[in-house]
Amino acid sequence: MKRALITGITGQDGSYLADLLLDKGYEVHGIVRRSSTFNTRRLDHIYRDPHDAGRRLILHYGDVSDASRLVTLLARIRPDEVYHLAAQSHVRVSFDEPEHTGDITGLGTTRLLEAILMTARDIRYYQASSSEMFGGTPPPQNEESAFRPRSPYGAAKLYGYWMTRTYREAYGLFAVNGILFNHESPRRGETFVTRKIARAAARVKAGLDKHLYLGNLDAVRDWGYAPEYVEGMWRMLQLDRPDDYVLATGVGSTVREFAEHCFSHVGLDWRTHVRYDETYLRPTEVDALIGDAGKARTAFGWTARTTVDRLAQIMVDAELDELGRGGRDPWVTAPAADPGARPECSGRALPR
């Protein structure tokens, strides 16, 4: 049985990746930050009681700001694969918290790579790089395009990208960069623009809200469906040799067009409900990100299958389902696990 460790397992990508790896027979370990509130709801449908001897999802306290803890966890778990997805990942927030973003999103990568170097160099490592590294470079962007980040988040991700390449070239680690363009789903955080729009369309349709406030409607992004992208992450670590790959649909859409897709799906005119608010503007804007995933398609047969209009429908339908179930999270497909039974919530000793 292969063993994988996922940082950021409670996020959108981490939860979908956990789903995928469990389906493939892996034992999956995830790092969870300690907090006074539970943030594991995206995992409720795959969670099993820690007393169940057959469980294959195991959560551990940890944080990428704590280098010694990363070394300890790697030494205990001995994973075959590490997927580094943890980050301060909100681009607009990175302008408000640039130092924190650099520490977590940038230096967190170095801490984890160094921990791998100290414990087991045969680990296969996936680095979640970002299309935001391209910033002001005109589209389409691919692995050979120039990097010109225009946010603290993009700059921090670029640091992590180069550190991953450095450790690969200097120490021979199997370390890959997945340069993923925007990928969304019903599990996306509520402050991200696609989820915000989908949620608003459903709530306006239900008569709960009247307006949605957005910033730059002209920004162009390449939006794909997150479950397809985590499959690409896994495929990168199954290759014979490590390399860096862009994952993208190759099709750009404006924020305005995404809003139109969402509102039209529920029979509404977005122009009646969307309002402008300069609060949501970034100090430096990235005008257009559209990726070329030709290298990934050639190397391991990956291609995006879900179009942006279909993605909008999936997200709005999930929000409508949530409202119909009395406000339960749209990604929950089974009753939530009892928080008191969770090792990270109950105070009982953590596994391993």
C-alpha positions, 0 to 999 in steps of 0.5 A, a space after each residue: 500500500 502506497 502512503 501519501 502525505 498531503 499538506 493543506 488537506 482540508 482545502 479544496 484541492 487537498 480534499 479532492 486529492 484525498 478522495 482520489 488517493 483513497 480510491 487508488 488504495 493509498 494510505 493518506 496522511 494529512 497535516 491539519 493546523 490546530 485551531 479553536 474551531 473545526 476546519 475539516 468539513 471537506 473531509 467529513 464524507 471520507 472520515 473514519 473513527 481513529 479506533 477503526 483499524 481499517 482506516 486509511 485517512 489519518 490526520 496529524 497536527 502540524 504547520 508548515 511554519 514549524 520546521 521541526 514538526 515537519 521533520 518529525 512527521 516525515 520520520 514517523 509517516 515515511 510517505 512515498 509521496 508528499 503533496 505540498 498544497 498548504 499556503 496562504 492562497 488568497 491573492 487579494 489578502 496577500 497584499 494585506 498580509 505580505 509577510 505572512 504570505 511569504 512565510 507560509 507560501 514561500 518559506 513553508 516550501 523550503 522547510 518541507 523540502 529540507 525536511 525531506 532532505 533530512 529524512 528520506 530523499 527517495 520521497 516523491 514531492 509535488 509542489 503546488 505552483 501557480 499561474 499567478 507567477 506569470 502575472 504580467 506576461 501576456 497569454 498564452 502562458 506555458 512552462 517556457 513563459 517568463 515569470 512576472 508576478 504582480 502580487 505577494 502571493 505570486 512572488 511567494 509561489 515563485 520562490 517556492 517554484 525555484 526552491 523546488 527546482 533547486 532541490 531537484 537539481 542540487 540533491 537529486 530529489 524527485 520534485 515536480 512543480 505543477 503550475 496550475 491555472 485557476 481550478 474551481 469547484 463547490 468546495 472552493 472557499 467562499 471568498 474566492 470569486 467563482 464561489 462567491 458568484 455561484 453562491 450569490 446567484 443561488 441566494 438571489 434566486 432563492 430570494 435571500 439576497 438582492 445584490 453581489 459586489 465585485 471588483 474587476 469584471 474584465 480580468 480574464 482567467 482560465 477556469 477548470 474543474 478542480 477534481 480533474 486537476 488533482 488527477 494531474 498532480 497524481 500523474 506527475 508523480 507517477 512519471 519516470 523523471 521529474 519535471 514541471 508542468 502547466 495544467 490549464 484548459 486553454 480557454 480564458 473567460 472574464 469575471 463578467 462572463 462567469 457571472 453571466 453563466 451563473 446567473 443565467 443558469 437560474 434564469 436571472 440577468 446578472 446585470 440586475 444584481 451585480 454591483 461594483 465595489 473598488 474594495 475588491 480591486 488589487 493594487 496591481 492587477 493581473 489582466 489575463 491568465 490563459 494556460 497552454 497544457 500541451 506538455 502535460 498532454 504529451 507527457 501523461 495524457 492529461 487534458 481538461 474536460 469541463 468547460 467554464 459554462 458547465 463548471 458554473 452550472 456545477 457550482 450553482 447547482 451545489 449552492 442550490 442543493 445546499 440551500 435546499 438542505 437547510 444550509 448544509 455545506 454543498 460538498 458534504 455527501 454523508 452525515 458529518 463525523 462526530 467531532 468528539 471522535 476525532 483525535 485532533 479535536 478530542 485531545 486523545 493521542 494522535 495516530 502514529 
